[in-house]
């Protein structure tokens, strides 16, 4: 995924989940934050961030905050982008366990959930739920960075789908370069972490990849190890 109209800025503060105050060429600007997670370890005063300018003249904010530096590590925090990256990777046969799909669809309803992707491959049919991972600590990626009732619900629905003959995948996309290990965040959301282990034991497949991230691009990277 390539972004256009990228602008560099300095992060000042985040009054609420949806907006942030930044400095563009030393001038204050209110921007949209494309991530409702906490991102507290990323969005700190003085941090260099990248914004994408909107081409919608009716928007209240001219820019969206899409990535930020954590020391020398650039982290893409656009929560809408993982689905596009994973979809593109599957279409291009980059993910070994999901090559040669004959049908791939975004946003497929299943019972009380709507999964990010639905696929068909030979005689198999399945669902893929995609989660973007932005939390990193000492080279270890973790999810979630805030309690997620919705995330736990999706895992339980994936278990149900597997029990009903579908394949089920949880695809964790680490939105950071060169991170090769992942573990669920037991401290922040023990219920999600335990349900993830339960899903794995029930036959839900867990895939985790890092990303190649620049100020104006994010694409699938290399496979990362998952430790439950």
C-alpha positions in Angstrom: 0.0 0.0 0.0 1.4 3.4 -1.1 0.3 6.6 0.5 0.3 9.9 -1.4 0.7 13.5 -0.1 2.8 12.7 2.9 3.7 15.5 5.3 6.2 15.4 8.3 5.1 16.8 11.6 5.8 16.8 15.3 3.3 15.3 17.7 2.2 17.5 20.6 -0.8 15.9 22.3 -3.9 13.7 21.8 -7.0 15.3 23.3 -9.1 12.2 22.5 -9.0 8.9 20.6 -9.8 10.6 17.2 -7.7 13.7 17.0 -4.2 14.9 17.8 -2.5 18.2 17.9 0.7 18.4 15.8 3.1 21.0 14.5 3.6 21.4 10.8 6.5 23.7 10.1 6.1 25.1 13.7 2.4 25.8 13.1 -0.3 24.0 15.2 -2.7 21.7 13.3 -5.5 19.4 14.5 -5.3 16.1 12.6 -7.3 12.8 12.6 -5.8 9.8 14.2 -6.4 6.6 12.2 -6.2 4.4 15.3 -8.5 4.3 18.3 -6.1 2.2 20.3 -4.1 3.8 23.1 -0.7 4.0 21.3 0.7 5.7 24.5 4.1 4.3 24.0 4.2 5.7 20.5 2.4 9.1 20.5 4.5 11.1 22.9 5.2 14.8 22.8 8.0 15.7 20.5 7.7 12.5 18.4 8.2 12.8 14.6 5.1 11.7 12.8 3.9 11.4 9.2 0.5 12.7 8.0 -1.5 12.0 4.9 -3.3 15.0 3.4 -7.0 14.4 2.6 -8.4 15.2 -0.8 -11.9 15.7 0.7 -12.6 19.4 1.0 -15.5 18.8 3.4 -13.5 17.1 6.1 -13.0 18.9 9.4 -9.3 17.9 9.5 -7.0 18.3 6.5 -4.6 15.5 7.6 -4.6 12.0 9.0 -1.8 10.7 11.2 -0.6 7.4 9.8 2.8 6.6 11.3 5.2 7.7 14.1 8.7 7.1 15.3 9.5 5.2 18.5 13.1 6.1 18.9 14.6 5.0 15.5 11.7 2.6 14.7 8.9 3.8 12.4 5.5 2.3 13.3 2.5 2.5 11.0 -0.6 3.1 13.2 -3.2 3.2 10.5 -5.7 0.6 11.7 -7.5 0.5 8.4 -4.4 -0.6 6.4 -3.7 -4.2 7.6 -6.8 -5.6 5.8 -5.5 -4.1 2.5 -1.9 -5.3 3.0 -3.1 -8.9 3.9 -5.6 -9.0 1.0 -2.9 -7.9 -1.4 -0.4 -10.4 -0.1 -2.9 -13.3 -0.5 -3.9 -12.2 -4.0 -0.2 -12.2 -4.9 0.4 -15.6 -3.5 2.9 -14.4 -0.9 1.4 -16.3 2.1 2.4 -20.0 1.6 -0.6 -21.4 3.5 -3.0 -19.3 1.5 -1.7 -19.5 -2.0 -3.8 -20.3 -5.1 -7.1 -19.1 -3.6 -9.9 -19.3 -6.2 -12.1 -16.7 -4.4 -11.3 -13.9 -2.0 -13.8 -11.5 -0.6 -13.6 -8.6 2.0 -16.1 -8.2 4.8 -18.0 -11.5 5.0 -20.7 -12.0 7.6 -20.8 -15.2 9.7 -23.5 -15.5 12.3 -23.0 -12.6 14.7 -19.7 -11.4 13.3 -18.3 -9.9 10.1 -14.9 -11.3 9.3 -12.3 -9.3 7.4 -11.8 -11.9 4.6 -13.5 -14.9 3.2 -11.7 -17.3 0.9 -12.2 -20.5 -1.1 -9.4 -22.8 -2.1 -9.8 -26.1 -3.8 -12.4 -27.8 -1.6 -11.8 -25.5 1.4 -13.7 -22.5 2.6 -12.6 -20.2 5.4 -12.5 -16.9 7.2 -9.6 -14.7 8.1 -9.7 -12.1 10.8 -6.9 -9.5 10.5 -5.5 -7.6 13.5 -2.9 -4.8 13.2 -0.2 -4.9 15.8 1.5 -1.7 16.8 2.6 -2.4 20.4 6.3 -3.4 20.8 8.5 -3.9 23.8 12.2 -5.0 23.6 11.7 -6.5 20.2 8.5 -8.3 21.1 5.3 -7.5 19.4 2.1 -7.7 21.5 -1.7 -7.4 21.0 -3.9 -5.8 22.1 -2.7 -2.5 23.5 -6.1 -2.0 25.1 -8.8 -4.4 26.2 -10.8 -5.7 23.2 -14.2 -7.3 23.8 -14.7 -7.3 20.0 -11.4 -9.1 19.4 -12.4 -11.9 21.9 -15.8 -12.2 20.2 -14.1 -12.6 16.8 -11.9 -15.4 18.2 -15.0 -17.3 19.6 -16.7 -16.9 16.2 -13.6 -18.3 14.5 -13.8 -21.3 16.8 -17.4 -21.8 15.9 -16.6 -21.6 12.2 -13.9 -24.2 12.5 -16.3 -26.5 14.4 -18.7 -26.1 11.5 -16.3 -27.2 8.9 -14.7 -23.9 7.8 -11.0 -23.0 8.1 -10.3 -20.2 10.4 -7.3 -17.9 10.5 -6.2 -15.1 12.8 -3.7 -13.0 10.8 -1.6 -10.7 12.9 0.1 -8.0 10.9 2.9 -6.3 12.9 3.0 -2.8 11.4 6.8 -2.4 12.1 10.0 -3.5 10.4 12.2 -6.2 11.7 10.1 -7.6 14.5 10.1 -11.4 14.5 8.3 -12.4 17.7 4.8 -12.0 18.9 2.9 -12.9 22.1 -0.6 -11.9 23.3 -0.7 -9.2 25.8 -1.8 -11.1 28.9 -1.3 -8.0 31.2 -3.6 -5.8 29.2 -6.3 -8.3 28.2 -6.0 -11.7 29.8 -9.3 -12.9 28.5 -8.3 -12.2 24.9 -4.9 -13.9 25.4 -6.6 -17.0 27.0 -9.2 -17.1 24.2 -6.4 -17.0 21.6 -4.8 -20.1 23.2 -8.2 -21.7 23.2 -8.8 -20.9 19.5 -5.4 -22.3 18.6 -6.2 -25.5 20.4 -9.5 -25.7 18.6 -7.8 -25.6 15.2 -7.8 -21.9 14.4 -4.6 -21.1 12.5 -2.5 -18.2 13.7 -0.3 -16.3 11.2 1.9 -13.5 12.0 4.0 -11.3 9.7 5.9 -8.1 10.1 5.8 -5.3 7.6 8.1 -3.2 5.5 7.3 0.4 6.6 8.4 3.7 5.2 6.9 7.1 5.5 4.7 6.6 2.4 4.4 2.8 2.2 3.5 -0.4 4.0 3.8 -3.9 2.5 3.9 -7.4 3.9 7.3 -8.4 5.4 8.5 -11.7 6.8 6.9 -14.3 9.0 7.2 -13.9 12.8 7.2 -16.5 15.5 4.1 -16.7 17.7 4.5 -17.7 21.3 1.3 -18.4 23.3 
